[in-house]
Amino acid sequence: MMEAMTKLACLAAAAAALGSPAAASAEVIDVVATGALQGAMRTIKPAYEKKTGNVLRIAWGPSFGPSPESIPSRLKAREPMDITIGTEETVETLSANGFFDLPSRRPVAESRIGVGVPAGKPKPDIRTVAAVRQALLKAGRIAYSQGASGVFIGGTLLPRLGIAEAVKGKTVIAEGKELVGTLLARGEADIGMQQVSELRVTPGVDYVGPLPDEIQKVSRFTAVLAAKPIHGAAARSFLAYLASAEARPLLTASGLEPVAFARK
C-alpha cells in the first residue's frame, strides 16, 4: 500500500512539473555564434538554461571566411537561427541581406588578440612591438585563424611588422570553427595568435599575454535577433541575460570584457 502511494506521489510530482509554466514554455533557442564565446558559454549556457528552462542550441563558426562553418556561410545556407552573435563588422556586413532585426542588436563583450604557445614550451617575450616581431621571425610555424583576428593578423599586423613575406611559408591557418589553440596543442604550430578568450580556454595551450597596445585590435561582439525568430520571446530573454549582472562575471572569467548596453 505504502509503495503504491509513493509511486502515485512520484507520478503526480512528474505531472505537476510537466504542467508547470516553466516546463510548458521552455523552448529551444538556435544561436549562431563566434568561437570567441565558446569559453564563456561553458558557464553561461548551463546557468541560463537552469534559470529559464529554455535550451540553447549553438552552432559555432568564425565571424569571417569562406568555410561552411563561418557565420556568413551558415546564415546564407539558412541554418536555423534565432540569435546571431558575431563581430560588429559581421553584423553590419550581413545586415543588408535582411537576416537581422537590427533594432534588437546590443553589444555583448570585447576581446583582444593574444598569443599562446604549446603547453610546456618557453614563452616568448611579447612586451614590445619589436619583441613580437622577433618572436614571430624565430618561430618555426605561426598559427592564426580565418576569423576576425586572423583577418587582422594576415592583412594588417604582419605587413605592418614588415614580415609578411618572411613568414608566408610558415603560417598555419585554423580553418572553420577550429581554434588556433587546437593547432598549438597538437604541435602543429610553435606560436599562435587569436582572441584571448579562445586561447585561454583551450587545453594544451599556455597563454602568453595580449599583443602590445600599439599593434592590438579590439573586437566587439554583438548579439542580434533574427529578422523572424522562431522563438522570439525566448530569444529576447537570452539577449537580456547576456547583458545581466549575472552574466558579466562569466564573460570576464573567459577573458572577455563585458560591454554595458544603454538603450536609447
C-alpha positions as CSV (number, residue, x, y, z in Angstrom):
1,M,0.0,0.0,0.0
2,M,2.7,2.4,1.0
3,E,4.7,1.5,-2.1
4,A,1.7,2.2,-4.3
5,M,1.1,5.6,-2.7
6,T,4.8,6.5,-3.2
7,K,4.6,5.7,-6.9
8,L,1.4,7.8,-7.2
9,A,3.1,10.7,-5.5
10,C,6.1,10.5,-7.9
11,L,3.7,10.4,-10.8
12,A,1.8,13.4,-9.5
13,A,5.0,15.3,-9.0
14,A,6.2,14.5,-12.5
15,A,2.8,15.6,-14.0
16,A,2.9,18.8,-12.0
17,A,6.4,19.5,-13.3
18,L,5.3,18.9,-16.9
19,G,2.4,21.1,-16.4
20,S,4.3,23.9,-14.7
21,P,4.6,27.2,-16.6
22,A,8.4,26.9,-16.9
23,A,8.2,23.4,-18.4
24,A,5.3,24.3,-20.7
25,S,7.0,27.5,-22.0
26,A,10.5,26.0,-22.4
27,E,11.9,26.5,-25.9
28,V,15.0,25.6,-27.9
29,I,16.8,28.8,-29.0
30,D,19.0,28.4,-32.1
31,V,22.2,30.5,-31.8
32,V,24.9,31.0,-34.5
33,A,27.9,32.3,-32.7
34,T,31.6,33.2,-33.0
35,G,34.0,30.8,-31.5
36,A,35.4,33.6,-29.3
37,L,32.4,32.9,-26.9
38,Q,33.0,29.2,-26.6
39,G,34.8,29.5,-23.2
40,A,32.2,31.9,-21.8
41,M,29.3,29.7,-23.0
42,R,30.6,26.7,-20.9
43,T,29.2,28.5,-17.9
44,I,26.6,30.9,-19.4
45,K,24.7,28.2,-21.2
46,P,24.0,25.9,-18.2
47,A,23.3,28.9,-16.0
48,Y,20.8,30.4,-18.4
49,E,19.1,27.0,-19.1
50,K,18.8,26.3,-15.4
51,K,17.3,29.7,-14.7
52,T,14.7,29.6,-17.6
53,G,14.2,26.0,-18.6
54,N,15.0,27.0,-22.2
55,V,17.7,25.2,-24.2
56,L,20.4,26.9,-26.2
57,R,21.4,25.1,-29.4
58,I,24.6,26.7,-30.6
59,A,26.3,26.4,-34.0
60,W,29.9,27.7,-33.8
61,G,31.9,29.4,-36.5
62,P,34.3,32.2,-37.4
63,S,32.9,35.7,-38.0
64,F,34.5,35.8,-41.4
65,G,35.8,33.4,-44.1
66,P,34.6,31.1,-46.8
67,S,34.3,27.9,-44.7
68,P,30.8,26.3,-44.5
69,E,31.1,26.8,-40.7
70,S,31.6,30.5,-40.8
71,I,28.7,32.7,-39.6
72,P,28.1,34.2,-43.1
73,S,28.0,30.8,-44.7
74,R,25.7,29.4,-42.0
75,L,23.2,32.3,-42.5
76,K,23.3,32.2,-46.3
77,A,22.6,28.4,-46.1
78,R,19.5,29.3,-44.0
79,E,20.5,27.3,-41.0
80,P,18.1,27.7,-38.0
81,M,18.8,30.9,-36.2
82,D,17.0,32.9,-33.6
83,I,20.1,34.9,-32.5
84,T,23.5,35.6,-34.1
85,I,26.5,36.7,-32.0
86,G,29.4,37.9,-34.1
87,T,31.7,40.9,-34.6
88,E,30.1,44.2,-35.2
89,E,31.7,44.1,-38.7
90,T,29.9,40.8,-39.4
91,V,26.5,42.1,-38.3
92,E,27.0,45.3,-40.3
93,T,28.1,43.4,-43.4
94,L,25.3,40.9,-43.3
95,S,22.6,43.3,-42.3
96,A,21.8,44.2,-45.9
97,N,20.8,40.6,-46.6
98,G,17.8,41.0,-44.3
99,F,18.9,38.4,-41.8
100,F,18.5,40.5,-38.7
101,D,16.1,42.5,-36.6
102,L,18.7,45.4,-36.3
103,P,16.9,47.4,-33.6
104,S,17.4,44.4,-31.3
105,R,21.2,44.3,-31.5
106,R,23.2,45.0,-28.5
107,P,26.9,44.8,-27.7
108,V,28.0,41.8,-25.5
109,A,31.7,41.9,-25.0
110,E,35.1,42.9,-26.3
111,S,38.1,40.8,-26.8
112,R,41.8,41.5,-27.5
113,I,44.1,39.3,-29.6
114,G,46.5,37.2,-27.5
115,V,49.5,35.0,-28.0
116,G,49.8,31.4,-27.0
117,V,52.3,28.5,-27.2
118,P,52.0,24.7,-26.8
119,A,51.9,23.8,-23.1
120,G,55.3,23.5,-21.5
121,K,57.1,25.3,-24.3
122,P,59.2,28.5,-23.5
123,K,57.1,31.7,-23.6
124,P,58.5,34.3,-25.9
125,D,58.8,38.0,-24.9
126,I,55.9,39.9,-26.4
127,R,56.0,43.0,-24.3
128,T,57.0,45.3,-27.2
129,V,56.3,45.6,-30.9
130,A,60.0,44.7,-31.6
131,A,59.8,41.7,-29.3
132,V,56.7,40.4,-31.1
133,R,58.4,40.8,-34.4
134,Q,61.4,38.8,-33.3
135,A,59.2,36.1,-31.7
136,L,57.4,35.6,-35.0
137,L,60.5,35.5,-37.0
138,K,62.1,33.0,-34.7
139,A,59.1,30.7,-34.6
140,G,59.1,27.6,-36.8
141,R,55.3,27.8,-37.5
142,I,52.8,30.6,-36.8
143,A,49.1,29.9,-36.4
144,Y,46.1,32.2,-36.8
145,S,42.5,31.8,-37.8
146,Q,40.1,32.6,-40.6
147,G,38.1,34.7,-38.2
148,A,38.2,38.3,-37.2
149,S,41.6,38.1,-35.5
150,G,43.1,36.2,-38.4
151,V,41.9,38.7,-41.0
152,F,43.6,41.4,-39.0
153,I,46.8,39.4,-38.4
154,G,47.2,38.3,-42.0
155,G,46.0,41.5,-43.6
156,T,47.3,44.2,-41.3
157,L,49.6,43.0,-38.5
158,L,52.2,41.0,-40.4
159,P,52.5,43.7,-43.2
160,R,52.8,46.4,-40.5
161,L,55.6,44.5,-38.8
162,G,57.3,44.2,-42.2
163,I,57.5,40.4,-42.1
164,A,54.6,39.2,-44.2
165,E,56.8,37.8,-46.9
166,A,59.4,36.4,-44.4
167,V,56.8,34.3,-42.6
168,K,54.5,33.5,-45.5
169,G,55.8,29.9,-45.9
170,K,55.4,29.1,-42.2
171,T,51.9,30.2,-41.4
172,V,49.3,27.7,-40.5
173,I,45.6,28.7,-40.7
174,A,43.0,27.3,-38.4
175,E,40.0,26.7,-40.7
176,G,36.4,26.8,-40.0
177,K,35.5,26.6,-36.3
178,E,38.8,25.0,-35.4
179,L,40.7,27.0,-32.8
180,V,44.3,28.2,-33.1
181,G,44.8,26.7,-29.6
182,T,43.9,23.2,-31.0
183,L,46.7,23.5,-33.6
184,L,49.1,24.5,-30.8
185,A,48.0,21.6,-28.6
186,R,48.6,19.2,-31.5
187,G,52.1,20.5,-32.1
188,E,51.2,21.9,-35.5
189,A,52.4,25.4,-34.6
190,D,55.0,26.9,-32.3
191,I,53.2,30.2,-31.6
192,G,49.6,31.2,-32.2
193,M,47.6,34.4,-32.2
194,Q,43.8,34.5,-31.7
195,Q,41.2,36.1,-29.4
196,V,42.3,35.9,-25.8
197,S,39.0,34.3,-24.8
198,E,39.8,31.4,-27.2
199,L,43.4,30.8,-26.3
200,R,42.7,30.9,-22.5
201,V,40.1,28.1,-22.6
202,T,41.9,25.6,-24.9
203,P,43.6,22.6,-23.2
204,G,47.2,22.1,-24.1
205,V,48.0,25.8,-24.5
206,D,50.0,28.2,-22.4
207,Y,48.6,31.7,-22.7
208,V,51.5,34.2,-23.0
209,G,49.6,37.5,-23.0
210,P,47.9,40.1,-25.2
211,L,49.6,41.9,-28.1
212,P,51.0,45.3,-27.2
213,D,48.5,48.1,-27.5
214,E,50.4,49.7,-30.5
215,I,49.5,46.6,-32.6
216,Q,46.4,45.4,-30.9
217,K,42.9,45.1,-32.3
218,V,39.9,45.0,-30.0
219,S,36.9,43.2,-31.5
220,R,33.4,43.9,-30.2
221,F,30.9,41.1,-30.3
222,T,27.3,41.9,-30.9
223,A,24.1,39.9,-30.4
224,V,21.2,40.4,-32.7
225,L,17.8,38.7,-33.2
226,A,16.9,37.1,-36.5
227,A,14.5,39.1,-38.6
228,K,11.8,36.5,-38.0
229,P,12.9,34.4,-35.0
230,I,11.0,31.2,-34.5
231,H,11.3,31.5,-30.7
232,G,11.2,35.3,-30.4
233,A,10.2,35.7,-26.7
234,A,12.8,33.1,-25.5
235,A,15.5,34.6,-27.7
236,R,14.8,38.1,-26.3
237,S,15.2,36.6,-22.8
238,F,18.6,35.3,-23.7
239,L,19.6,38.7,-25.1
240,A,18.6,40.2,-21.8
241,Y,20.5,37.6,-19.8
242,L,23.7,38.3,-21.8
243,A,23.5,41.9,-20.5
244,S,22.6,40.9,-17.0
245,A,24.8,41.3,-13.8
246,E,24.7,37.5,-13.5
247,A,26.4,37.0,-16.9
248,R,29.1,39.7,-16.6
249,P,31.5,37.7,-14.3
250,L,31.0,34.6,-16.5
251,L,32.1,36.7,-19.5
252,T,35.0,38.2,-17.6
253,A,36.3,34.8,-16.4
254,S,36.7,33.6,-20.0
255,G,38.9,36.5,-21.0
256,L,36.2,38.7,-22.5
257,E,35.4,42.3,-21.4
258,P,31.7,42.8,-21.0
259,V,30.2,45.9,-22.6
260,A,27.4,47.9,-20.9
261,F,24.4,48.4,-23.1
262,A,22.2,51.5,-22.7
263,R,19.1,51.5,-24.9
264,K,18.1,55.0,-26.1
